[in-house]
Amino acid sequence: MTRGGGGRKGDRRPLPDGGFTLVEVMVSLGIFLVVSAAVLGMIIASVQAVNSNADRVYAAALAQTELDALRSAGSDTLVLGQTSRTVGSGASQYTVKTTATWVDIGADVNPCEVGAGVNPGKAYLRVRVDVEGDNLGGPQTVEAVIYPTDTPPSENVGTMTVSVSNASDEPVEGVTVTGSDGVQTFQQVTGPDGCIFAPDLRTEGQWIITVTKPGYITEELTGASRSGVIVAEQANTPVGFAMDTPGSLVFTAGTAGYPVPEGMPFQFTPDTLDRAPTTFTTFPVTVTGLWPDSYAGWLRPCVDAGDGSSATAQVTAGSTSTLDFGGVKVQLVGPPGETVTAVYDGEPLCSAQYPLGTWDDSLLRKATLPAGTWTFTRSGGGVDKTVVLVPGGDTCSVSWNVPGAVEPGATESSTPEPTTPEPTGSAEPTFSPTPTLTLPEVSEPCPAAS
């Protein structure tokens, strides 16, 4: 007899042992990896922040040490303008830039703002030290003034300020400024304000002032020098220069299978640096070393003559822009084996003609030409075609009659022409099909000249 609710002795099942399933283990491992990655990222960021702070502290100390050394040396030993040197500390490299400029007691910090006639004077030296490095995020800068020994003003001398700005009228740092009158010379490097101040200059001679900076150009060919500068006695003589990094301009025309005839001239302005190429084969043409400015260009039948097509483009410092002349695309239809020539017939008239090539079995030649009046001639004779190509006009066509050619989509004649019978005595002639040329599909005709 068994008790109520009981079961068989062999039916007892083992209870769970309380362990983790494989899914629980994988989920736990994923959570651990996510948390570990977050913690590792925080550690790396903290280490980078500590290193960056350490670099900034070192750079600030380096700037202050440099400034203290300049103060101890005195105003007589300071090099005017900007100087730089490299300092290494472990794996880090720092650039120490020192800029020293004489300043008058009543002037602004930039002596170039004084202008002409007013002598900036030598009340004190404004000294600025900038320490730059890859891990600083920005330069560490300290400034101070250093007072000179009192000296009475000299006679027969004056001062000169030289300012250098870019095409956007912003100061250019790091420009070497050299001056000479044949007897006395000076050389300084512009600081962050793009200015140098040269005191105690002779007033008897004529000065030549030159500016240079690698990778920079001036607006004009002679723009890097000023000759015949006369220093006013007991007054300031300002001299200004413009320098910037050059840009490039890509001139295009005749795209999408419509070439510009070889030898077609083009011009652009302003070309103050004489950069226009004298010869080229085909477009596009790239012109480098251009001053940042707005440029206008012309595609003309002749140099300095002809109606032509024009366009404009803006060149910015250190970049490449594109100027597309546009022109007018022309489709010319004529018999195979003959050549076609474009002769300029517009105003002002100039002697210009350009071969456009020989027709093949496609019966089509394509070209891009400047706007104006053009006459097209065939080598096999025929009527000349004179048309007017309108500036900015759509693609147009010029066509001659092609014997034996059929319109696009037309079928060949169903009645073949008989050939001469062979001399075999056969009573029936033989037939062969006649080859057929198909006229190409073209745009509307170009406007005829009146």
C-alpha positions in Angstrom: 0.0 0.0 0.0 1.3 3.4 -0.9 0.7 6.8 0.6 -1.5 9.4 -1.1 0.3 11.8 -3.5 3.3 9.5 -3.7 4.8 8.3 -6.9 6.9 5.5 -8.0 10.3 5.2 -6.5 12.0 5.4 -9.9 10.2 8.5 -11.1 12.1 11.1 -9.0 13.9 13.7 -11.3 17.1 15.5 -10.3 16.6 19.2 -9.2 18.5 22.0 -11.1 22.1 22.4 -9.8 21.9 26.3 -9.9 24.6 26.8 -12.7 24.6 29.3 -15.7 23.4 28.4 -19.1 25.5 29.1 -22.2 23.3 32.0 -23.2 23.7 33.6 -19.8 27.5 33.2 -20.0 27.6 34.9 -23.5 25.4 37.8 -22.4 27.7 38.3 -19.3 30.8 38.2 -21.5 29.3 40.8 -23.9 28.4 43.1 -21.0 31.9 42.7 -19.6 33.5 43.6 -23.0 31.4 46.7 -23.4 32.2 47.9 -20.0 35.9 47.1 -20.4 36.0 49.1 -23.7 34.3 52.1 -22.1 36.7 52.0 -19.2 39.7 51.6 -21.5 38.6 54.6 -23.6 38.3 56.7 -20.4 41.8 55.6 -19.4 43.3 56.5 -22.8 41.5 59.8 -22.9 42.7 60.6 -19.4 46.3 59.7 -20.3 46.1 61.9 -23.5 44.7 64.8 -21.4 47.5 64.4 -18.9 50.1 64.3 -21.6 48.5 67.3 -23.4 48.4 69.3 -20.1 52.0 68.4 -19.5 53.0 69.6 -23.0 51.2 72.9 -22.5 52.8 73.4 -19.1 56.2 72.7 -20.6 55.5 75.0 -23.5 54.4 77.8 -21.2 57.5 77.4 -19.1 59.6 77.4 -22.2 58.0 80.6 -23.4 58.6 82.3 -20.1 62.2 81.1 -19.9 62.8 82.5 -23.3 61.3 85.8 -22.4 63.4 86.0 -19.2 66.5 85.4 -21.1 65.7 88.2 -23.6 65.1 90.6 -20.7 68.4 89.7 -19.2 70.2 90.2 -22.5 68.8 93.8 -22.9 67.4 95.7 -25.8 70.7 96.1 -27.6 71.1 92.4 -28.3 67.6 91.7 -29.5 67.1 90.9 -33.2 64.2 92.9 -34.6 61.4 91.2 -36.4 60.7 87.5 -35.9 63.2 84.7 -35.3 62.5 81.0 -34.6 64.3 77.9 -33.4 63.3 74.3 -32.6 63.5 72.8 -29.1 63.2 69.1 -28.4 61.9 67.5 -25.2 61.6 63.7 -25.3 59.5 62.7 -28.2 58.0 66.2 -28.6 59.3 69.0 -30.8 58.5 72.7 -30.1 59.0 75.8 -32.3 59.9 78.9 -30.4 59.1 82.1 -32.3 60.3 85.5 -30.9 59.0 88.8 -32.3 60.6 92.1 -31.2 59.3 95.5 -32.4 60.1 99.1 -31.3 56.9 100.9 -30.2 56.3 104.6 -29.5 54.9 105.4 -26.1 51.7 106.9 -27.7 51.3 104.4 -30.5 49.3 101.2 -31.0 51.0 97.9 -30.7 51.4 97.7 -34.5 53.9 100.3 -35.7 52.7 100.0 -39.3 49.4 101.7 -38.2 51.3 104.9 -37.5 51.5 105.9 -41.2 53.7 108.4 -42.9 55.3 111.5 -41.3 54.9 110.4 -37.7 58.0 108.8 -36.3 56.9 105.7 -34.2 59.9 106.3 -31.9 61.8 103.8 -29.8 60.0 104.2 -26.4 60.2 100.4 -25.7 60.5 97.0 -27.4 57.4 94.9 -27.5 58.5 91.3 -27.3 56.3 88.4 -28.0 57.2 84.7 -27.6 55.1 82.0 -29.2 55.8 78.3 -28.5 54.1 75.9 -31.0 53.9 72.1 -30.9 51.9 69.3 -32.4 50.1 68.4 -29.2 49.4 71.9 -27.8 46.2 72.7 -29.7 47.4 76.2 -30.1 50.5 78.3 -29.3 51.5 79.2 -25.8 52.1 83.0 -25.9 53.8 85.4 -23.5 54.4 89.1 -24.1 56.5 91.8 -22.3 58.1 95.2 -22.9 61.8 95.9 -22.6 62.9 99.5 -22.1 66.1 100.7 -23.8 68.8 102.9 -22.4 67.8 106.6 -22.9 69.5 108.0 -26.0 68.9 111.4 -27.6 67.3 111.3 -31.1 69.8 111.2 -33.9 69.8 113.7 -36.8 69.8 112.7 -40.5 67.9 109.4 -39.7 64.4 108.3 -39.9 62.3 105.2 -39.5 60.6 102.8 -41.9 57.6 100.5 -41.4 57.0 97.6 -43.9 53.6 95.9 -43.8 52.8 92.7 -45.7 49.2 91.6 -46.3 47.5 88.9 -48.4 44.8 89.2 -51.1 42.2 89.3 -48.3 44.0 92.2 -46.6 45.2 89.9 -43.7 48.7 90.1 -42.2 51.3 87.7 -43.5 53.7 86.2 -41.0 57.2 84.9 -41.7 58.1 87.3 -44.6 61.8 88.2 -44.8 62.1 91.9 -45.4 65.5 93.2 -46.6 66.4 96.9 -47.1 69.6 98.5 -48.5 70.6 102.0 -49.7 74.1 100.8 -50.8 75.6 101.8 -47.4 73.3 100.6 -44.7 71.2 97.4 -44.7 68.7 95.8 -42.5 66.8 92.5 -42.5 63.8 91.4 -40.4 61.0 88.8 -40.5 57.4 89.9 -40.1 55.6 88.6 -37.0 51.9 87.8 -36.6 50.9 91.4 -37.3 52.7 91.2 -40.7 54.8 94.3 -39.8 58.4 95.2 -39.3 59.8 98.5 -37.9 63.3 99.6 -39.0 64.7 102.5 -36.9 67.7 104.8 -37.4 67.9 104.6 -41.2 69.9 106.9 -43.3 68.1 109.7 -45.2 70.7 110.5 -47.8 70.3 107.5 -50.1 67.6 105.7 -52.0 66.5 102.4 -50.5 65.6 99.2 -52.2 63.1 97.1 -50.1 62.6 93.4 -51.0 60.2 90.8 -49.5 60.5 87.0 -49.8 58.6 84.0 -48.4 58.8 80.4 -49.8 55.7 79.4 -51.6 54.3 83.0 -51.8 54.0 85.3 -54.8 53.3 89.0 -55.3 50.5 90.5 -57.4 52.9 91.8 -60.0 56.2 90.6 -61.6 58.0 93.5 -59.9 55.9 93.4 -56.8 58.5 91.8 -54.5 60.7 95.0 -54.5 60.3 98.7 -54.1 63.1 100.9 -55.5 63.9 104.5 -54.9 62.4 104.7 -51.4 63.5 107.8 -49.6 63.5 107.8 -45.8 62.2 111.1 -44.3 64.3 112.7 -41.6 62.9 112.3 -38.1 59.7 110.8 -39.5 58.3 107.4 -40.5 58.2 106.1 -44.1 55.6 103.4 -44.6 56.0 100.8 -47.4 53.4 98.1 -48.1 53.5 94.8 -50.0 50.9 92.2 -50.9 51.9 88.5 -50.9 49.8 85.3 -51.0 49.9 81.7 -52.0 49.2 81.2 -55.7 46.2 79.5 -57.2 45.6 77.8 -60.6 43.0 78.1 -63.3 41.9 75.4 -65.7 40.6 76.8 -69.0 38.2 74.5 -70.7 36.3 74.6 -74.0 35.0 72.1 -76.6 33.9 69.3 -74.3 31.7 66.3 -75.1 33.3 65.5 -78.5 33.3 69.1 -79.9 37.0 70.0 -80.0 38.3 73.5 -80.3 40.4 73.8 -83.5 44.1 73.5 -82.8 45.8 76.8 -82.6 42.8 78.8 -81.5 44.1 81.5 -79.2 42.7 82.5 -75.8 43.4 85.3 -73.4 42.6 86.2 -69.8 43.0 89.2 -67.6 44.4 90.4 -65.3 47.7 88.7 -66.3 50.0 90.8 -64.1 52.4 87.9 -63.7 52.7 87.1 -67.4 51.3 83.6 -67.0 49.4 83.2 -70.3 50.9 80.3 -72.3 52.1 81.2 -75.8 51.4 77.8 -77.3 49.2 74.9 -76.5 47.7 71.9 -78.3 44.2 71.3 -77.0 41.9 72.2 -74.1 41.9 72.0 -71.1 44.8 74.3 -70.4 46.1 74.7 -66.8 47.7 78.0 -65.8 49.5 78.0 -62.5 51.1 80.6 -60.3 48.1 83.1 -60.4 47.5 85.8 -57.9 44.1 85.2 -56.0 41.7 87.4 -58.0 38.7 87.4 -60.3 39.7 86.5 -63.9 37.9 87.1 -67.2 38.9 85.0 -70.3 38.2 85.1 -74.0 38.3 82.5 -76.7 38.9 84.5 -79.9 39.6 83.8 -83.6 42.8 85.9 -83.5 44.9 87.3 -80.7 43.4 90.6 -79.5 40.8 90.4 -82.3 37.4 88.8 -83.2 34.1 88.6 -81.4 34.9 85.5 -79.3 33.3 83.8 -76.3 34.0 85.0 -72.7 33.6 83.8 -69.2 34.8 84.7 -65.6 36.1 82.7 -62.7 37.4 83.4 -59.2 40.8 82.1 -58.1 41.4 81.6 -54.4 44.8 81.2 -52.6 46.2 77.7 -52.9 43.3 76.2 -54.9 42.4 75.4 -58.5 39.4 76.9 -60.3 37.8 76.3 -63.7 37.0 78.8 -66.4 34.8 77.4 -69.2 34.8 79.5 -72.3 31.6 77.8 -73.5 31.8 78.7 -77.2 29.2 77.4 -79.7 29.0 73.7 -80.8 28.7 73.2 -84.5 27.7 70.1 -86.5 28.9 70.0 -90.1 27.5 67.5 -92.6 29.3 66.9 -96.0 30.4 64.3 -98.5 33.1 61.7 -97.4 36.7 62.4 -98.4 36.3 66.2 -98.5 37.8 68.5 -95.8 36.0 71.4 -94.2 37.5 74.7 -93.1 36.2 77.5 -90.8 37.1 81.0 -91.9 36.4 83.9 -89.5 34.3 86.6 -91.2 33.2 88.7 -88.3 34.1 92.1 -86.8 36.7 93.2 -86.3 38.0 91.2 -89.3 41.2 89.2 -88.8 43.0 86.6 -90.8 41.9 83.4 -89.2 41.0 80.0 -90.7 41.0 76.7 -89.0 40.8 73.2 -90.7 38.0 71.1 -89.1 39.0 67.7 -90.5 37.9 65.3 -93.3 34.4 63.8 -93.5 34.2 60.0 -93.3 31.3 57.7 -93.9 29.5 59.2 -90.9 29.2 62.4 -92.9 29.7 64.4 -89.7 32.4 66.7 -88.2 32.0 68.5 -84.9 33.8 71.6 -83.5 33.5 74.3 -80.9 34.1 77.8 -82.2 34.0 81.3 -80.6 30.9 83.4 -81.2 30.9 85.5 -84.3 30.4 85.2 -88.1 32.0 82.2 -89.7 32.2 81.0 -93.3 32.6 77.2 -93.9 34.2 76.0 -97.1 34.6 72.5 -98.7 37.8 71.2 -100.4 35.6 69.8 -103.3 34.0 73.1 -104.0 30.3 73.7 -103.5 28.6 76.7 -102.0 30.2 78.3 -99.0 28.0 78.5 -95.9 28.2 81.7 -93.8 26.5 81.7 -90.4 26.3 83.6 -87.2 27.3 81.8 -84.0 25.5 83.5 -81.1 27.2 83.8 -77.7 25.7 81.2 -75.4 23.7 79.7 -78.2 22.7 76.0 -78.5 24.3 73.5 -80.8 23.5 74.2 -84.4 24.3 72.6 -87.8 25.7 73.4 -91.3 24.8 70.9 -94.0 25.7 70.3 -97.7 24.0 68.0 -100.1 25.5 64.5 -100.1 24.7 62.6 -103.3 23.3 59.1 -102.6 22.7 59.8 -98.9 19.3 59.0 -97.4 17.5 60.5 -94.5 17.8 58.8 -91.1 15.4 55.8 -90.9 14.9 55.5 -94.6 15.2 52.1 -96.3 17.2 51.2 -99.4 15.4 51.1 -102.8 13.6 47.8 -103.5 14.7 48.0 -107.2 18.3 47.2 -107.6 20.2 48.7 -110.5 21.4 46.1 -113.1 25.1 45.6 -113.7 26.7 44.9 -117.1 26.3 41.2 -118.1 29.3 39.0 -118.2 30.3 38.1 -121.8 29.2 34.5 -121.4 26.2 34.7 -123.7 23.9 34.5 -120.7 20.5 36.2 -121.5 19.7 37.3 -118.0 21.6 40.2 -116.3 22.9 40.0 -112.7 22.1 42.5 -109.9 24.1 43.8 -106.9 22.9 46.2 -104.2 24.1 49.8 -104.2 25.8 50.9 -100.9 23.8 53.6 -99.1 25.0 56.5 -96.9 22.8 57.7 -94.1 22.6 61.3 -93.2 23.3 61.9 -89.5 20.7 63.4 -87.2 21.7 67.0 -86.4 20.4 70.1 -84.5 18.7 73.0 -86.0 20.6 75.0 -88.7 22.9 77.8 -87.6 21.5 81.3 -88.2 22.5 82.4 -91.7 24.4 85.7 -92.0 22.4 88.5 -93.5 
